Amino acid sequence: MAPVYKLHYFNLRTRGEVIRWTLSLAGQEFEDHRVEFPDWPALKPTTPTGQLPYLEVDGKALDQSVTIARFVAREHGLAGKNNWESAQVDSLVDYLRDAAKGFEAYTTAFFTRDPKIEEVKTEFTTKSVVPFLEGLERKLQSNDSGKGYFVGTTPTWGDLAAAHFLDEVVRLNPDALAKTPLLKAHNQRVHELKGIKEWLAKRPETPL
Ligand SMILES: N[C@@H](CCC(=O)N[C@@H](CS)C(=O)NCC(=O)O)C(=O)O
């Protein structure tokens, strides 16, 4: 029997979205349980660690967003074709997590209604993320397969993590990819993948 997947997360993209993209590219059906904030205090003690996301697979719970996305990718052949490719994907995802620190400052400012949110946004999109975008473009360029993905010849969950992150950057600054044309083209390439295109067309619109 095919496994039954249920993803528990808030009604946000943030730490849940790469998991949703990976499930979608895999063509894996899943229940997208979005916890509303007023319901959270009652649900919190029922979760593995008191935090979200966690994924239920046939009733068993797996927590930690990056681990969950990697698990789904491995289950569906989206984590690289050999150990070297898997390590390259992991390296890409680690790099993105460093790049995302400035974005986390923005999400904190959003949730705390920081009056300086515009400054935080400008600092992230025009300063702190810039060297990461250049580094990311070099990583993409270093794959000479000619297929336009970060690792190997087919999309991996690393491509999804990169494209999702860049979407968030572009939401905050539409010109952010002007100096990294390869990243811009990669972003469009990922958006055109069947499962991703379908997911983007149907996902709920949320502020983050
Ligand atoms: N390392 C964890 C962090 C999880 C985390 O920080 N979750 C936040 C939402 S993004 C949460 O559950 N906050 C509510 C709470 O702690 O009560 C992961 O990546 O899954």
The ligand as an SDF file (V2000), in Angstrom:
LIG
                    3D

 20 19  0  0  0  0  0  0  0  0999 V2000
   14.3600   23.3420   13.6430 N   0  0  0  0  0  0  0  0  0  0  0  0
   12.9240   23.3210   13.5050 C   0  0  0  0  0  0  0  0  0  0  0  0
   12.3700   24.6550   13.9280 C   0  0  0  0  0  0  0  0  0  0  0  0
   10.8620   24.6180   14.0080 C   0  0  0  0  0  0  0  0  0  0  0  0
   10.2740   25.9540   14.4040 C   0  0  0  0  0  0  0  0  0  0  0  0
   10.9960   26.9020   14.8020 O   0  0  0  0  0  0  0  0  0  0  0  0
    8.9420   26.0280   14.3140 N   0  0  0  0  0  0  0  0  0  0  0  0
    8.2340   27.2220   14.6710 C   0  0  0  0  0  0  0  0  0  0  0  0
    7.4420   27.7420   13.4700 C   0  0  0  0  0  0  0  0  0  0  0  0
    8.4680   28.0880   12.0800 S   0  0  0  0  0  0  0  0  0  0  0  0
    7.1830   26.8630   15.7190 C   0  0  0  0  0  0  0  0  0  0  0  0
    6.7030   25.7530   15.7810 O   0  0  0  0  0  0  0  0  0  0  0  0
    6.7950   27.8650   16.5230 N   0  0  0  0  0  0  0  0  0  0  0  0
    5.7290   27.7300   17.4800 C   0  0  0  0  0  0  0  0  0  0  0  0
    6.1910   27.3990   18.8590 C   0  0  0  0  0  0  0  0  0  0  0  0
    7.4140   27.2230   19.0850 O   0  0  0  0  0  0  0  0  0  0  0  0
    5.3230   27.3300   19.7530 O   0  0  0  0  0  0  0  0  0  0  0  0
   12.5460   22.9660   12.0510 C   0  0  0  0  0  0  0  0  0  0  0  0
   13.2970   23.3670   11.1400 O   0  0  0  0  0  0  0  0  0  0  0  0
   11.5510   22.2820   11.8360 O   0  0  0  0  0  0  0  0  0  0  0  0
  1  2  1  0
  2  3  1  0
  2 18  1  0
  3  4  1  0
  4  5  1  0
  5  6  2  0
  5  7  1  0
  7  8  1  0
  8  9  1  0
  8 11  1  0
  9 10  1  0
 11 12  2  0
 11 13  1  0
 13 14  1  0
 14 15  1  0
 15 16  2  0
 15 17  1  0
 18 19  2  0
 18 20  1  0
M  END
$$$$
